[in-house]
Amino acid sequence: MPLPTSGSLTFSLVKTELGLGGTLSLGTTSVRNLAGKPSGLIKMSDLYGKSNFPPAGTILGYTCSGVDRFATKANGSGGTYSEIFEYNSTACGYVAHPPYGTFLYNSCVGFSYVANYADGNGGIAYYTTLENNSPTCGYVAPSAGSPSGAPYCSGTTKMQMLHDGSGGTYAAVIETNSVECGYVNPNPAAGTLLGGPFCEGLDKKQQYHDGNGGAYTSVIEANSPDCAPPPTFTAAGTPNGTAYCQGSDLYQSYHNGSGGFYEELVQMGAPECTF
């Protein structure tokens, strides 16, 4: 700790401050250095308040914590303390982010070769395309004549885009008057179905195109079950035969309109049923 600033001052205190033993005098070099009197007249009073330690706040060195620079300072009593000297210090490896719009590097996005530009915060703000389908990005042009996409229709013509072997494409006709594109032949081939089967009497028949714009008819199945007339049933409520007795009661059977029957009581204790 510093020597007293007034009062009694002994060589014992001076030796303690200097950390020395043995005999000292005012002319000893270490004493003169402590007093700040390297030469000339020196008095004991020149040692008042002097310290062998650096003054508090004296920077002794620097350290880094990440990219922040800290100063190690003397506390005036032989100890030290640390405090921030500079945030984001280049001495600690900090590299400032390039300003917004600064070109960074070229790269590939899929098969596109692009230039990347900084956003000012260490990232990428945007990129511009330098070349589509770039060989640098692994693009290999398809061989000439290979399909590009699916077939499509142009009117009733079926088309296909084909690669030209140089990165471009061209259109080729696959089929004119394509049925897939809605073409309807005005004279369908002979034997082509014309409509669906139909009944003529009990025979099942089918019409066919004859290949010349006309048609002919053929029997598919004679006496076809598909052509049998639907069954007819007696109307509901029509008596089925004559009335009959059950015990002393008179009943009547009737058609139900679906091929079945039902019975109803006509008269209880009918005379014709009493013997």
C-alpha positions as CSV (number, residue, x, y, z in Angstrom):
1,M,0.0,0.0,0.0
2,P,1.2,3.6,-0.5
3,L,3.5,5.2,2.0
4,P,2.0,7.7,4.5
5,T,1.3,11.2,3.1
6,S,2.4,12.9,6.3
7,G,3.8,12.2,9.7
8,S,6.5,9.7,10.6
9,L,8.2,7.9,7.7
10,T,10.8,5.3,8.3
11,F,13.1,3.2,6.1
12,S,11.3,0.2,7.5
13,L,8.1,1.3,5.8
14,V,10.1,2.1,2.7
15,K,11.7,-1.4,2.6
16,T,8.2,-2.9,3.1
17,E,6.8,-0.9,0.2
18,L,9.7,-1.9,-2.0
19,G,9.7,-5.5,-0.8
20,L,13.4,-5.3,0.0
21,G,15.6,-6.2,2.9
22,G,19.0,-5.1,4.0
23,T,20.3,-1.6,4.3
24,L,18.8,1.3,2.2
25,S,19.6,4.9,1.9
26,L,18.0,7.8,0.1
27,G,20.6,7.4,-2.6
28,T,19.7,3.8,-3.4
29,T,18.4,3.5,-6.9
30,S,15.2,1.8,-6.0
31,V,14.5,4.5,-3.3
32,R,15.2,7.3,-5.8
33,N,12.9,5.5,-8.4
34,L,10.1,5.2,-5.8
35,A,10.5,8.9,-4.9
36,G,10.6,9.9,-8.6
37,K,14.0,11.5,-8.0
38,P,16.5,9.6,-10.2
39,S,19.2,12.2,-9.5
40,G,19.8,15.4,-7.6
41,L,18.8,16.3,-4.1
42,I,16.4,13.8,-2.4
43,K,14.7,14.2,0.9
44,M,12.7,11.8,3.0
45,S,9.6,13.9,2.4
46,D,9.9,13.1,-1.3
47,L,8.7,9.6,-0.4
48,Y,5.4,10.7,1.2
49,G,2.4,9.0,-0.5
50,K,4.6,7.1,-2.9
51,S,3.7,3.5,-3.9
52,N,5.7,0.7,-5.5
53,F,2.5,-0.4,-7.3
54,P,1.1,1.1,-10.4
55,P,-1.6,3.8,-9.8
56,A,-5.2,2.6,-9.7
57,G,-6.6,2.5,-13.3
58,T,-3.2,1.9,-14.9
59,I,-3.7,-0.5,-17.9
60,L,-1.5,-3.6,-17.4
61,G,-2.7,-5.6,-20.4
62,Y,-5.6,-6.8,-22.5
63,T,-7.6,-10.0,-22.8
64,C,-10.4,-11.2,-25.1
65,S,-13.7,-12.7,-24.2
66,G,-15.2,-13.8,-27.5
67,V,-14.9,-10.7,-29.8
68,D,-14.9,-8.2,-26.9
69,R,-11.6,-6.7,-25.6
70,F,-11.1,-6.2,-21.8
71,A,-8.4,-4.1,-20.1
72,T,-6.6,-5.5,-17.0
73,K,-6.0,-2.5,-14.7
74,A,-4.1,-2.0,-11.5
75,N,-6.1,-1.3,-8.4
76,G,-3.3,0.7,-6.8
77,S,-2.7,-1.9,-4.1
78,G,-0.9,-4.6,-6.0
79,G,-4.1,-6.2,-7.3
80,T,-5.9,-5.9,-10.6
81,Y,-9.4,-5.7,-12.0
82,S,-10.9,-6.1,-15.5
83,E,-13.3,-3.9,-17.4
84,I,-14.6,-3.7,-21.0
85,F,-12.3,-1.8,-23.3
86,E,-13.9,-2.4,-26.7
87,Y,-17.0,-4.3,-27.9
88,N,-16.6,-6.2,-31.2
89,S,-12.9,-5.6,-31.3
90,T,-10.9,-6.4,-34.4
91,A,-8.0,-7.3,-32.0
92,C,-10.2,-10.1,-30.8
93,G,-11.1,-11.4,-34.2
94,Y,-14.3,-9.4,-34.9
95,V,-15.1,-9.0,-38.5
96,A,-17.7,-6.4,-39.4
97,H,-20.6,-7.6,-41.5
98,P,-20.5,-6.4,-45.1
99,P,-23.1,-3.6,-45.8
100,Y,-26.4,-4.4,-47.4
101,G,-26.1,-5.2,-51.1
102,T,-22.4,-6.2,-50.9
103,F,-21.6,-9.1,-53.2
104,L,-20.6,-12.2,-51.2
105,Y,-20.1,-15.2,-53.4
106,N,-21.6,-17.3,-56.2
107,S,-23.5,-20.5,-55.5
108,C,-26.0,-22.9,-57.0
109,V,-29.8,-23.0,-56.4
110,G,-30.9,-26.2,-58.0
111,F,-29.5,-26.0,-61.5
112,S,-29.3,-22.1,-61.4
113,Y,-26.0,-20.4,-60.9
114,V,-26.6,-17.3,-58.7
115,A,-24.8,-14.3,-57.1
116,N,-25.5,-13.8,-53.4
117,Y,-25.6,-10.3,-51.7
118,A,-25.3,-9.3,-48.0
119,D,-28.2,-8.2,-45.8
120,G,-25.9,-6.2,-43.5
121,N,-26.5,-8.5,-40.6
122,G,-24.3,-11.4,-41.5
123,G,-26.9,-13.1,-43.8
124,I,-28.0,-13.1,-47.4
125,A,-30.5,-10.5,-48.5
126,Y,-31.1,-11.7,-52.1
127,Y,-29.5,-13.3,-55.1
128,T,-29.5,-12.8,-58.8
129,T,-29.5,-15.5,-61.4
130,L,-26.4,-15.6,-63.5
131,E,-27.2,-18.7,-65.5
132,N,-30.2,-21.0,-65.7
133,N,-29.6,-24.7,-66.3
134,S,-25.9,-24.1,-65.5
135,P,-23.4,-26.9,-66.1
136,T,-21.5,-25.5,-63.1
137,C,-24.5,-26.6,-61.0
138,G,-24.6,-30.1,-62.5
139,Y,-27.1,-29.5,-65.3
140,V,-26.8,-31.9,-68.2
141,A,-28.9,-31.1,-71.2
142,P,-31.3,-34.0,-72.2
143,S,-30.5,-35.8,-75.4
144,A,-32.0,-34.7,-78.7
145,G,-35.5,-36.2,-79.3
146,S,-36.2,-37.1,-75.6
147,P,-39.7,-36.0,-74.4
148,S,-40.1,-32.8,-72.4
149,G,-43.2,-33.0,-70.3
150,A,-46.4,-34.9,-71.2
151,P,-48.2,-35.0,-74.6
152,Y,-50.8,-32.4,-75.2
153,C,-53.5,-31.6,-77.7
154,S,-53.6,-28.8,-80.3
155,G,-57.1,-29.1,-81.7
156,T,-57.5,-32.7,-82.6
157,T,-53.8,-33.2,-83.1
158,K,-51.7,-34.9,-80.4
159,M,-48.4,-33.1,-79.8
160,Q,-45.2,-33.6,-77.8
161,M,-42.4,-31.2,-76.8
162,L,-39.0,-32.8,-77.5
163,H,-35.5,-31.7,-76.4
164,D,-33.2,-30.5,-79.1
165,G,-30.0,-31.6,-77.4
166,S,-28.8,-28.0,-76.8
167,G,-31.0,-27.0,-73.9
168,G,-34.0,-26.0,-76.0
169,T,-37.2,-27.7,-77.1
170,Y,-39.4,-28.1,-80.2
171,A,-42.9,-29.3,-80.9
172,A,-43.5,-32.6,-82.8
173,V,-46.8,-34.1,-84.1
174,I,-47.5,-37.6,-82.5
175,E,-50.8,-38.2,-84.1
176,T,-53.2,-36.3,-86.3
177,N,-57.0,-36.8,-85.9
178,S,-56.3,-38.2,-82.4
179,V,-59.3,-39.7,-80.6
180,E,-57.5,-38.7,-77.3
181,C,-57.8,-35.1,-78.5
182,G,-61.6,-35.3,-79.3
183,Y,-61.4,-36.4,-82.9
184,V,-64.6,-38.3,-84.1
185,N,-64.3,-40.3,-87.3
186,P,-67.3,-39.4,-89.5
187,N,-67.2,-43.0,-90.9
188,P,-66.4,-45.3,-88.0
189,A,-64.8,-48.6,-89.0
190,A,-67.1,-51.5,-89.9
191,G,-68.2,-53.4,-86.9
192,T,-68.0,-50.4,-84.5
193,L,-70.9,-50.4,-82.1
194,L,-73.7,-48.0,-82.8
195,G,-75.5,-47.3,-79.6
196,G,-76.4,-50.0,-77.2
197,P,-78.3,-53.3,-77.4
198,F,-82.1,-53.2,-77.8
199,C,-85.0,-55.6,-77.9
200,E,-87.1,-56.4,-81.0
201,G,-89.8,-58.7,-79.9
202,L,-88.1,-61.4,-77.8
203,D,-84.8,-61.0,-79.6
204,K,-81.8,-58.9,-78.3
205,K,-80.2,-57.0,-81.1
206,Q,-77.2,-54.6,-81.7
207,Q,-76.6,-52.1,-84.5
208,Y,-73.1,-51.7,-86.0
209,H,-71.4,-49.2,-88.3
210,D,-70.9,-50.6,-91.8
211,G,-67.7,-48.5,-92.5
212,N,-69.5,-46.5,-95.2
213,G,-71.6,-44.2,-93.1
214,G,-74.5,-46.7,-92.8
215,A,-75.4,-49.4,-90.3
216,Y,-76.6,-52.9,-90.0
217,T,-78.4,-54.9,-87.3
218,S,-77.5,-58.3,-85.8
219,V,-79.3,-60.6,-83.4
220,I,-77.2,-60.9,-80.2
221,E,-79.5,-63.4,-78.5
222,A,-82.7,-64.9,-79.7
223,N,-85.5,-65.3,-77.1
224,S,-83.4,-63.3,-74.7
225,P,-84.6,-63.1,-71.1
226,D,-83.6,-59.5,-71.2
227,C,-86.4,-59.0,-73.8
228,A,-89.2,-61.0,-72.1
229,P,-92.2,-58.9,-71.3
230,P,-92.7,-58.1,-67.7
231,P,-95.2,-60.3,-65.9
232,T,-98.8,-59.1,-65.6
233,F,-100.8,-59.6,-62.4
234,T,-104.6,-59.3,-61.8
235,A,-105.5,-56.0,-60.3
236,A,-105.6,-55.8,-56.5
237,G,-109.0,-56.5,-55.0
238,T,-110.2,-58.8,-57.8
239,P,-112.0,-61.9,-56.4
240,N,-110.0,-65.1,-56.7
241,G,-112.7,-67.8,-57.2
242,T,-115.9,-67.9,-55.3
243,A,-116.6,-67.3,-51.6
244,Y,-116.0,-70.2,-49.2
245,C,-116.9,-71.2,-45.7
246,Q,-114.7,-71.5,-42.7
247,G,-116.9,-72.9,-40.0
248,S,-120.1,-70.8,-40.0
249,D,-118.3,-67.8,-41.5
250,L,-118.2,-66.8,-45.2
251,Y,-114.8,-65.7,-46.7
252,Q,-113.6,-64.4,-50.1
253,S,-110.0,-64.7,-51.5
254,Y,-108.7,-61.6,-53.5
255,H,-105.7,-60.8,-55.7
256,N,-103.2,-58.4,-54.1
257,G,-101.9,-57.0,-57.5
258,S,-98.4,-58.6,-57.1
259,G,-99.2,-62.2,-57.9
260,G,-100.3,-63.0,-54.3
261,F,-103.6,-63.3,-52.5
262,Y,-105.4,-62.2,-49.3
263,E,-108.7,-63.2,-47.8
264,E,-111.4,-61.2,-46.1
265,L,-114.4,-62.1,-44.0
266,V,-117.6,-61.6,-46.0
267,Q,-120.2,-62.6,-43.4
268,M,-120.2,-64.1,-40.0
269,G,-122.8,-66.9,-39.4
270,A,-123.7,-67.0,-43.1
271,P,-126.8,-69.1,-43.9
272,E,-124.9,-70.9,-46.6
273,C,-122.3,-72.0,-44.1
274,T,-124.8,-73.3,-41.5
275,F,-125.9,-76.9,-41.7
